[in-house]
């Protein structure tokens, strides 16, 4: 960096009022010129700072055109104090206030057993003159001061407090609001009631088998019918509301275009994702948001050396930070997200999965939607679109299922002010209320659905936006079954957690929300578990009626048969119609004729539900990892 005369820097040619440079920015430009940074680069950074409501220093460091280490080393030289390239976390005491340094790195104390402590500072350009004046008045301070980079102070603070922080992460929700935590599977009398119900079913099945089967059949039939009606209404809504962008609040013009954009945090939990690391970074690099206002945290397990090495080898841009989660049970995605949440600098935060390719404009749409929505709307769900429907019948039906869920059912629930079972990715939150309600439950296997229900019961609301995230579905039965088993296990946990105080839950959610919760969660679980039973009953009665001179004389059995026919084939039809209605032509062609496998798909869904029941008993907090592979194209 070559020094240039201070007088050489002048204001750029006159610009429109919105781009006129403030005296503060001009002064920052002069200070940077003293460091030997070129005038053209400074001028560009000043204009960016003016446009983004940031500082010239922030824009310069975010641009990557100046090495952070060289920059802060130059500031240390200007102040006449030592520069420390690396900090030893073992010399930092985990005291009150340490966590503030992972959000806004400014100062740390390095302790030594035989020497006085050293105060490490991260000087800022806008306070440089004040710092220099203090050192001139008190020159003895230079001996106990040192300068380090902001990223090094943040890294050292993360590591110095990691054991205390990971312990707090695993226990915080349980200790503050235990009724909202899945750490204990059966709470209070739930275990007793479950045992009584199970024993009662066994006794009644032995002593009164026909009556028992009839009652179970009726319950399953009613839940099936309720699920069918909700999805039929969603299909009706989908036909009526084509989500015209001009009428969609989330797609409306950005009314905050003239206001500075807030810092947006992006969380991505990765574990054994070496293969998709480069694809992920490429997708995140495409996000349409000022780099100086992005805070991207790649959250990795501390012992996942392969993924961390792959990320470090890419020389990540300044907005990226690798957060290492100490090894501690439970080893789940929500625990990793909860561990990183206190370090989020953004007023808004979103979550992506390792294989995701979000639409570049998704952050701007979410920001505009939050600005227009009422204050109690603290969450927005973007639709997930499966791009590998052609690969197998499983991925084709997964694509059909996701289209119906994220672009059909959830929008209907949103406009009806009903609770949304969120997806595990591409949900956007206001950071402050998310922290206030406890963030993600480390012990819940479907932290997304749990959080969606919890925020609704606490008086907050979730809505949907339209710009999608693209991802791939599992294509083999083993991988698909492991993923779906984890989901069912989490839905079981969520239902048990929310039903610890049913009366209180009904008052908090309202009876409409409470009913929809029962249909969506309990109904999904029961209908999935009971699907083979219903199919077997239909097969048996059909066989009986096909026998010579055979007919059904029992009126109840006949109407159950009719209702089951309606439920089964109606559910198949709505599943297909709702998904295809929300797909474009290319997506429909990708699914092709594979929709005929819906009956087989529902049977393997049932297998996953039964597997989840047994896993909930034997290994409730084991996370079935879904492997991912990079895709050839970034979007369909």
N, C-alpha and C positions, 0 to 999 in steps of 0.2 A: 504494500500500500504506500504510494508516494504522496508525500505532503504537498498541498497546493495552497496558494495564498488565500487567506480568509476572505479577502475582498472580492475574490474571483467568483464567489457564488452569488447569484442574483436570483430574484424571483422569476419564474418562467413567464412567458408571454401571457397577456391577460386572457382569462378563461371565463366561462359563465359563472355566475355568482356561486353556484353549488360547488364549483371546483376551485374557487379562490382560496389561496393558502393562508392559514392563520399565522399570526406572529410566533406562536409556540412551535408550529411545524417548521417555520423558517429558522428559528433558533436551533432546533434539533438538527436541521440540515447543516448549519454552520459548525455545530459540534462534531458531526460526522466527518465533515471536511477536514477538521483538525486531525482526525485519525487516519487521514490519507485515502479515504474512500472517494471514488471518482464522482464528478458532478453529474454526469448523465444518470448514473445509478441512483444517486441521492434524489434527483428531480423526479424520477419515476416512483420512488418509494414515498416521496412527499405527496404526490398526487393520489397514490393508493391509500395512504393514511387519511387523507382528507375525505376520500370517497367512502372508506370503511369505518370511519370514526375511531381509528386506532392511532398509534404513534409511528413515527418514521422508523424507530428502532424495531418495533414489532414487525413491521412490513419487511424490513431488511433481513431480520433473522428468519422470518418465515419464507422468504424467497429462496433461501439456499444459496444465494450468490455470494454470501460472505460466510466463512467458516466461523462457527460459534466460538470455538476455542481461541482462534486468533483474535476475534473481536474482543472477548473479555480479557484476554491477555494484554491487548492494547489499552483497554480501560485501566487495568491494574498498573501498567507502566505510567499512564497519565496521572494516576493518583499517587504513585510512588509507594505501592505496597506489593507484597508477594502475590504470585499467582499459583494456585494449586490446581493442577490438571485433574487429579483424582482425589477423592476423599475416602477415608477409611471409616466405614459405618460403625466399627467396633469402638471408635473413639467418640461416638455421639450418644448422649444419654437420651433414653426414651422418656422424655418429660412432657408435661402438658404443653400444648402448642406445637409439638413437633409435626402433627398432621397438617397444620396450616402450610407447611413448606412443600407439600406435594401438590397443593393447589396454586400457591403464589410463592415461589422460592425467593427468599430475600436474605435470610440470615440463619446460620447454624453455629453451634459452639463445638469445637473440637477439644476434647480433654486429653491430657497426657499425665501419667503418674508422677513424673518428675519435673514437669515444666508448667508454667501458667497456661491456661486455656487460650486458644486462638479463636477469634470470631471471624467466621467466613461470611462475606457479604456478596450479594449479586447486585452490583451497581446498576442503576437505571440512568439512561441518558437525560431524562427530564429532571433528575435530582443530582446530576453530576456536579454542577457548580456548588450546590449546597454541601455535598460530601467533601469536595475539595477545600472549601472554606473551613469546614470543621477540622480537617486534618492540618490545615495551616495554623489554626489557632492552637491545636493540641497535637503537636508533632509526635509526642510519645505514643499516640494511638497506633502509629504505623507498625510498631513492633509487635502488636497483638492483633493485627488485622490481616486478612488475606482475601483475595478475590477468587471465586470459582464460577463456572458456567451455571446457568439456570438448570440445565438438564442434569448436571452432575449433582447439584444440591438436591434436586427432586429424587434422583436415583438413590442417593445416600439416605435421604429421609424415608423413602419406601423401605429400604433394607433395614435401617436401624430400628424401625417399629414394627417389623413384619410379624414377629411372634405374638405380640400383644394384639396386633390388628387382626390377624387371622383367627385368633381365639374369640375376639369380639364379634367378628363376622359370623362365625358358626353359631354363636349363642345369643346374639343381640335380639332378634325377633322373639325367640323363645323366652328370654328374660324380661323383655318389655311388655309384650302382648302374647302370652303363651297360648291363648285360645286361637291365635291366627297361625300358629306354627305347626308343621307336620312332624316335628321331632318325635312326638309320641303318637303312635299310629291310632290307638284306641284310647280316647280320653275319658277319664272318669268312669261312668256307667256304660259307655259305649261297648267296651269289651264284654261286660256282663250281658247286655242286651243282645249282642252278636252271638254269644254262646248260647243264650236261651233260645234265640231264633233258630240257630243251627240245630240244636238238640230237638226243638219242637218240630222242625221239618223232618228230621230223621224218624222221630216217634210217629208222627202223623203219616209219613210215607209207609211205615210198617203196619200201623193199625188201621188207617183209613186211606189207602192208596188212591182210590178213585177221587174221593173228595179233595185230597191234598193236591193231586195233579190238576183237578178242575180249578181250584182257587189260584194256584200258581199260574195256570194258563190264562185265567181272567186278568190277573195283575199284569202279566206280560202283554196281553192283548191291548189293555188300556194304555200302557206306556208306548207301545208301538203306534197306536192310533194317534196319541198326542204328538209324537215325533213327526208322524206323517202330516198332520194338520199344520204344524209350524212350518215345515218345509214346503208344503203346498202354498201356504200364505206367502212365503219367501219367493216362490215361483211366480205367484200372482203379482207380487210387488215388482219382481224383475221385469215382467212384461209391461207393467204400467210405467215404471221409472227406468228409463234407459240410461240414466246418469249422464244426461247431456252436460258437457263441460260448462256451458254457459249458465246452467242453473245450479250446478254443484257448488256449494260454498267452498269446498276445498280447492276447486279449480278456478275460483274467481280471481280477478287480477289482484296482484299483491298491493294492498293498500299501505303497506309499510315501506314501499320502495325508497322513499326519501329519508328513512330513518336508518341509523347504523344497525347493522345486523349483529345479533348477539353471538357469543361464543357457542358453538354447537359441539357437544361431546359425542363421540361414536365409540361404542363398546363392542368388541368382538372377542368372544371366548374361543380359544383354540386349544386343542389337545390332539397330539399326533396328526397334525395337519401340514406336514412338510410338503406334501404333493400339491396342495392348493394355495400355498402361501403367496406365491408370485401372482396367481390369478386374483386373489383377494386384494392385494395391494394395488394391482392394476385397476380393479373395479372401484376401490375407494379413491384412487387418484382422479377418477372421472367425476366425482361429486362436484356439483356446481355450487360452491361456497368459497368465500375468500379463505385462502390458506392460513392467513393470520388469525382467522376466527374459528379454525378447526382444532379440535382436541381429540385425536384418534388414539385410543388405547387398545393395543393388542394384548389380551390377557391370557397368559400362558402358565401352565403348571411349572413350577420351579425345576422339576426333574425331567421335563420334556426338552432335552438338549437338542434333538434334531430340529424341532420346529423353531426354537429360539435361534439356533445357528443359521437356519435358512433365512429367517427374518433379518438377522444382523448382517448377513452377507449381501443383502439388497441395498444397503446404505439408504435407509429410510429417510424420507423428507422430515424437516423439523417438526411438523405437526404430529408425527407419530411418536408413540412411547410404548415400549414393551414393559408390561407390568407382570412381574413374576409372583405367582401365588404359592406360598409355602405349602408343602405337602402336609395335609391334615384332613381327616375325615369330617364330613362327607366330601368325596371328590366328585362334585357335580358342577354343571354349568352355572346354576343360580348362585352357588357359593363363590365361584370365580367372579361373576358380575357384581355380587354384593361386596366382595373384597375391593374391587376397583371403583365402585360408586363414590366413596368419599373423596377420591382424587379427581373427580370430574370437575372441570372448570366451567363447563357450559351451563347457561340458563336452560338449555334444552339438551336432551340426551336421547340417542337412539341405539338400538341393539341390532346387530347383524350376526348371521352365522358365517362360518369360515367359507362355505361354498357360495355365498350370496353374491349376486350382481345387481345392486340397486339401480333404479333409474337415476341418472345424474341429477334430475330436477326434483328428486323426492324431498330433500331437506328444505328447499325453498317453498314447495307446496305445503309441507307441514308447518313451516314458520308462518305462512300466510293464513293457514287454517286456524292455528292457535290465536293469531292476532284478531281474527273475526269471531272466534267462539266465545261463549261465556266463560268466566273465570273457573268454574268448577269442572270444565272439560280439561283434563290433565293428560290425556292419552289419545293418540291417533294410531290407528292400525292401517298399514299399507297392504295391498293385496299381494299374495305370493302366487307366482305363475310358474308352473312346472314346464321345463323346456325340452325334456327328453322323453316325451310321451311315445315316440316311435320305438324306443329301445325294447320294451317288453309289455306284456299285458298288465303287469303290476304298475309300471310307471304310467301307462295310459289311463288306468282307472284312478291312480293317485292324482293325475292332472285333472280328471273329471271331478274328483272329490274336492280338490282345492278350488277349482273354479266356482263350484256351487257354494262352498263355504265362505271364501273371502270376497267374492264378487256378487254373491246372492244372499246368503243367510245373514252375514255380519252387517251389511248395509241396512237390511230390514230391521235388525235388532237395534241398530244405531238410531235410525229415525224414529223408532218406537220408544226410545229412552229406556231400553232394557239392557241387562248386563251382557257384556261381550266376553266370551271365552277367547282371549287374545291368542294370536299365533306366537310361536317362540322366537320370531325374528321380525324386524321391520316395524316394531312398535316404537313410537316417539313419545317422550314424556317431558313434562315440565319438571326440571330436576329437583327444585325445592320441595314440592309436595310429594314427589316420589321418595325422597329421603325421609320425609316426615311420617309416611305410612309404613316405613320399615324396609322398603325396597323388596328384593326378591327373597323368598324363603329358601335357604340353602338345602333344606331337606325334602323339598317337593319336586317330584320328577316332571311335572308340567307346571313349572313356575309361572308360565304365561297365563294359563287358565286361572290359576290360583290368584295371581295379581289382578286380573280383570275382575274377578268376583269380589276380591277384597276392596278394591278402590270403589266399586259400586256400592257396597254395603256401608262404606265410610262417607258416602255423600258425593263422591266424585263421579265423573262420567267419561266414557270413551267414545270416540267417533271414528269414522273411516276416511281415508283419502284415496286418490285414484292412481297415482303413479306407482307402478309395481316394483317388486323385487323378483328377479329371476333366479331360480335354483333348480337343481336336478333331484328327482325322486330315486329311491332305491329300485334296482332292477332285478335283484335276486330275492327269493323268498326268505332266506336266512337273515339277510340284512333288514329287509322290510319287517319281518316278524319281531326282531329285536327292538327296532325303533317303535313299532306300534305297541308292543308290550310295555315299554317304558311309558308311553303316553297313557295307556289304560291304568297303569299303576299310579301315575300322577293324578288322573281323574278320580280314582278311588280315594287317594289321599285328600284331594280337594273337597270331595263330598263329605268325608268324615270330619275334616277340619271345620267346614262351615256348619255342619249339622250338630256341633257340640251343644249349641243352645238354639234349637229350631225356632222357638217363639221370638227370641231376640233378633234372630236373622230375618224372620218375616217382617218384623217392625222396621228394621233397618233398610231392607231391600224394597219393602212394599209387597203387597200380595201378588201383584203382577210379576215383579222381578223374581220373587220367591218361587212362583209357579214355573216360570221359564227356566230358572236354575234347576229345578227338579227334573223338568222334561229334558233339558239339554245334557245334564250330567248324569243324574240317576237313570233317566230314560235311556240314554245312550248305553250306559253300562248294562242295564237289565236287558234291553233289547238285543245287545250283542251277545250276552251270555245265553239268552234264551232262544236265539235264532235257530240253532239246530233242533231244539225241542219243537218249535212251531213248525219247522219244515217237516220234521218226522211225523207230527200229528196230521199235517196236511196229506203227507204221503200215505199214512195209514188209512185215513178216512176215504181218500181217493181209491185206494186199493179195495176197501170194503164195498164202496159203491159200484165198482167195476165187476164185482163178483156176481155170478148169476143169481137172480132173484133177491139180491141184497139191496137194501136201502136204509137210510138213516131215519130212525123213528124218533130219536130224542131231539126235541125242539131246540134245547140249549146247545147240543152238539152241532146241530145244523147251523145255528146262527154263529157259533164260534167258527165253524168251518168257513162261512161266508165272510165273517170279519177277518179271519186269518188270510183268506185269499186277497181281500182288499188291502190289508196291511202289507203283506209280502210283495205282491205285484205292484201295488200302488207306491210302496217305498222304492222299489227298483225303478219304476217309471219316473218318479219325482227326482231321484238321485241322478238319473241320466238327463232328464229334461232341464233341471236347474243348472247342471254343469254345462251342458251344450248351449243353453241360452246365453250364458255369460262369456262363452268362448268366441273368438273370431274365427274366420274361415280356415286360417292356417292351423289353428289349434284343433279344430274339428277334424281336419284332414289327418293330423298327426295321430289322433285317437282312433280314427277310422272305425272299423267294425268291432273293435275290441270291447265295446260297451256290452256285448253279449255275455262277457265273462262276469258281469255284476253279481250273479248268484254265487259263483265260486269266490269272488272277492269278499262278499259278506261272510262266507263261511270261514275264510282265513282270518277275517277281522274277529270273528267269534273265538277262534283258536287263540289269538293274541289276548283277548279279554280273559279267557280262562287261565292262560299262562300268567297274566298279571296278578290274578287273585292269589295264586300260589307264591309268586315272588313277593307280594306284599307281606306275606307271613314270614318267609324265610330270608329274604334279602331286600328289605324295603328301600334302602338308600343306595343300591348298586345302580350305577348309570350305564345303560347299554349304549356303548359308543357306536355311532353310525359313521362308517368310513366314507370318505369323499375322494373323488378323483377330478382333476381339472377337465374343463370342457374345451371344445375346439373353438366355439364362438362365445363372445361375451353376452349376447342376447339372442333371442330367437329371430 
